[in-house]
Amino acid sequence: MGCLLGGSQNEGQPSRVNKDDKAIAELKITRDKVKTYQRKLETNIEHCKQAVKQCIKKKNKDRALLALRKQKFLDKNLETTRGELLTLEVLINDIENAQIQKNIYDSLKKGNEFLQNINQQLTLDDVEKLMEETFEAVEYQQKVSEALSQQGLKQDDKDLLKELERLDSLEALEVDLPNAPTNKLQQMDIEGPEKEERKVSSKRQQVLLA
């Protein structure tokens, strides 16, 4: 019952292994078998070489000749096996490269179809319209900025003219102060100018506070 239930659960499920994968798997299995056979031949050949040496030492010429003939026969088989193994390796490599190229082609094809779908949704007229609207919005924003900056300049000019008038008034009140007196006579002589200077300073402060 368990086996039957297990088999029914896998029914209807698509296999992830396609025919190409099965073909490559079979080739690799064959390659591995050939490799095993190759190692067996190499071992037998080595045994034959040792047998030939032993027979020669024992002066058994007939057995040495027989072992040598067997070695030559195995050498030919080994050479043939190596050629077959190389053919299998090349074939498997070519198939795997072809699969990679096919995957690349399928990916490029899907990417191209996706790109064409996007291009169909986004027409050239839509792009040109968007660029035109963007340009108009930027141009309008620049005009607004220029208008605001000019208004600011006018206000700055008013403030600068007022500051200029204040400095001009200070310049008109500017007088050269006398040097400090060195004796009482000079101090008495400049009492009058000092009083005048204090008056000028008082007026200057009034201008600054205005």
C-alpha positions as CSV (number, residue, x, y, z in Angstrom):
1,M,0.0,0.0,0.0
2,G,2.8,2.4,0.9
3,C,4.5,1.9,-2.5
4,L,1.2,2.4,-4.3
5,L,0.5,5.6,-2.4
6,G,4.0,6.8,-3.0
7,G,3.7,6.3,-6.7
8,S,0.3,8.1,-6.9
9,Q,1.8,11.2,-5.2
10,N,4.4,11.6,-8.0
11,E,1.8,11.1,-10.7
12,G,1.1,14.2,-12.7
13,Q,4.2,16.1,-11.6
14,P,6.3,17.3,-14.5
15,S,9.8,15.9,-14.7
16,R,12.6,18.4,-14.5
17,V,14.9,16.2,-16.5
18,N,14.5,16.6,-20.3
19,K,15.7,14.4,-23.1
20,D,18.9,16.4,-23.5
21,D,19.8,15.9,-19.9
22,K,19.2,12.2,-20.1
23,A,21.4,12.0,-23.2
24,I,24.3,13.7,-21.5
25,A,23.8,11.6,-18.4
26,E,24.0,8.4,-20.6
27,L,27.2,9.7,-22.3
28,K,28.8,10.4,-18.9
29,I,27.9,6.9,-17.7
30,T,29.5,5.4,-20.8
31,R,32.6,7.6,-20.3
32,D,32.9,6.4,-16.7
33,K,32.7,2.8,-17.8
34,V,35.3,3.3,-20.5
35,K,37.6,4.9,-17.8
36,T,37.1,1.8,-15.6
37,Y,37.9,-0.4,-18.5
38,Q,41.0,1.6,-19.3
39,R,42.3,1.3,-15.7
40,K,41.7,-2.5,-15.9
41,L,43.7,-2.7,-19.1
42,E,46.6,-0.7,-17.6
43,T,46.7,-3.0,-14.6
44,N,46.7,-6.1,-16.8
45,I,49.4,-4.7,-19.0
46,E,51.6,-4.1,-15.9
47,H,51.0,-7.7,-14.8
48,C,52.1,-8.9,-18.3
49,K,55.3,-6.9,-18.0
50,Q,56.1,-8.4,-14.7
51,A,55.3,-11.9,-16.0
52,V,57.7,-11.4,-19.0
53,K,60.5,-10.4,-16.6
54,Q,59.9,-13.4,-14.4
55,C,59.8,-15.8,-17.3
56,I,63.1,-14.4,-18.7
57,K,64.8,-14.8,-15.3
58,K,63.6,-18.4,-15.1
59,K,64.8,-19.0,-18.7
60,N,61.2,-20.0,-19.7
61,K,61.2,-18.6,-23.2
62,D,57.8,-20.0,-24.3
63,R,55.9,-18.5,-21.3
64,A,57.8,-15.2,-21.7
65,L,56.8,-15.1,-25.4
66,L,53.1,-15.8,-24.5
67,A,53.0,-13.1,-21.9
68,L,54.6,-10.7,-24.3
69,R,52.0,-11.4,-27.0
70,K,49.2,-10.8,-24.4
71,Q,50.8,-7.5,-23.4
72,K,50.9,-6.3,-27.1
73,F,47.3,-7.3,-27.5
74,L,46.3,-5.3,-24.4
75,D,48.4,-2.3,-25.6
76,K,46.3,-2.2,-28.8
77,N,43.1,-2.4,-26.8
78,L,44.3,0.4,-24.5
79,E,45.2,2.6,-27.4
80,T,41.7,2.1,-28.9
81,T,40.1,2.7,-25.5
82,R,42.0,6.0,-25.1
83,G,40.8,7.1,-28.5
84,E,37.2,6.3,-27.6
85,L,37.4,8.0,-24.3
86,L,38.8,11.1,-25.9
87,T,35.8,11.1,-28.4
88,L,33.3,10.8,-25.6
89,E,35.0,13.7,-23.6
90,V,34.9,15.9,-26.7
91,L,31.3,15.1,-27.4
92,I,30.2,15.7,-23.9
93,N,32.1,19.0,-23.8
94,D,30.5,20.1,-27.2
95,I,27.0,19.3,-26.0
96,E,27.4,21.2,-22.7
97,N,28.8,24.2,-24.6
98,A,25.8,24.0,-27.0
99,Q,23.5,23.9,-24.0
100,I,25.1,27.0,-22.6
101,Q,24.8,28.8,-25.9
102,K,21.2,27.9,-26.2
103,N,20.5,29.2,-22.7
104,I,22.2,32.4,-23.6
105,Y,20.1,32.7,-26.8
106,D,16.9,32.0,-24.9
107,S,17.8,34.7,-22.3
108,L,18.6,37.2,-25.0
109,K,15.4,36.4,-26.8
110,K,13.3,36.9,-23.7
111,G,15.2,40.1,-22.8
112,N,14.6,41.4,-26.4
113,E,10.9,40.6,-26.2
114,F,10.7,42.4,-22.8
115,L,12.4,45.4,-24.2
116,Q,10.1,45.6,-27.2
117,N,7.1,45.4,-24.9
118,I,8.4,48.3,-22.9
119,N,9.1,50.3,-26.1
120,Q,5.5,49.7,-27.3
121,Q,4.2,51.1,-24.0
122,L,6.5,54.1,-24.2
123,T,6.2,55.9,-27.6
124,L,8.5,58.5,-28.9
125,D,5.7,61.1,-28.9
126,D,5.2,60.5,-25.2
127,V,8.9,61.1,-24.5
128,E,8.9,64.3,-26.6
129,K,5.8,65.6,-24.9
130,L,7.3,64.9,-21.5
131,M,10.5,66.7,-22.4
132,E,8.5,69.7,-23.7
133,E,6.5,69.9,-20.5
134,T,9.6,69.6,-18.4
135,F,11.3,72.4,-20.4
136,E,8.3,74.7,-20.0
137,A,8.1,74.0,-16.2
138,V,11.9,74.8,-15.8
139,E,11.5,78.0,-17.9
140,Y,8.5,79.1,-15.8
141,Q,10.4,78.5,-12.6
142,Q,13.4,80.6,-13.9
143,K,11.0,83.5,-14.7
144,V,9.6,83.3,-11.2
145,S,13.1,83.3,-9.7
146,E,14.1,86.3,-11.8
147,A,11.0,88.2,-10.7
148,L,11.6,87.5,-7.1
149,S,15.3,88.4,-7.3
150,Q,14.5,91.8,-9.0
151,Q,12.0,92.6,-6.3
152,G,14.7,91.9,-3.8
153,L,17.2,94.1,-5.6
154,K,14.7,97.0,-5.6
155,Q,14.3,96.7,-1.8
156,D,18.0,96.5,-1.4
157,D,18.5,99.6,-3.5
158,K,16.2,101.5,-1.2
159,D,18.1,100.4,1.9
160,L,21.4,101.3,0.2
161,L,20.3,104.8,-0.7
162,K,19.1,105.4,2.9
163,E,22.5,104.2,4.2
164,L,24.3,106.4,1.7
165,E,22.4,109.5,2.9
166,R,23.2,108.7,6.5
167,L,26.9,108.4,5.6
168,D,26.8,111.6,3.7
169,S,25.4,113.4,6.7
170,L,28.2,112.1,8.8
171,E,30.8,113.2,6.3
172,A,29.3,116.7,6.3
173,L,29.7,116.9,10.1
174,E,33.2,115.5,10.1
175,V,35.9,118.0,11.4
176,D,39.6,117.7,12.1
177,L,40.2,117.3,15.8
178,P,43.1,119.4,17.3
179,N,46.1,117.8,18.9
180,A,46.2,117.4,22.7
181,P,47.4,120.6,24.5
182,T,51.0,120.7,25.9
183,N,50.6,123.5,28.3
184,K,48.0,125.6,30.1
185,L,48.0,128.3,27.5
186,Q,47.2,125.9,24.7
187,Q,44.6,124.2,26.8
188,M,42.8,127.6,27.4
189,D,43.1,128.3,23.6
190,I,41.3,125.2,22.6
191,E,38.5,125.3,25.2
192,G,36.3,127.0,22.7
193,P,37.0,124.4,19.9
194,E,36.4,121.5,22.3
195,K,33.0,122.9,23.1
196,E,32.3,123.1,19.4
197,E,33.4,119.5,18.9
198,R,31.1,118.3,21.7
199,K,28.3,120.0,19.8
200,V,29.3,118.3,16.6
201,S,29.5,114.9,18.4
202,S,26.0,115.4,19.9
203,K,24.6,116.1,16.4
204,R,26.4,113.1,15.0
205,Q,24.8,110.8,17.6
206,Q,21.4,112.3,16.7
207,V,22.0,111.4,13.1
208,L,23.1,107.9,14.0
209,L,20.0,107.4,16.1
210,A,17.7,108.7,13.4
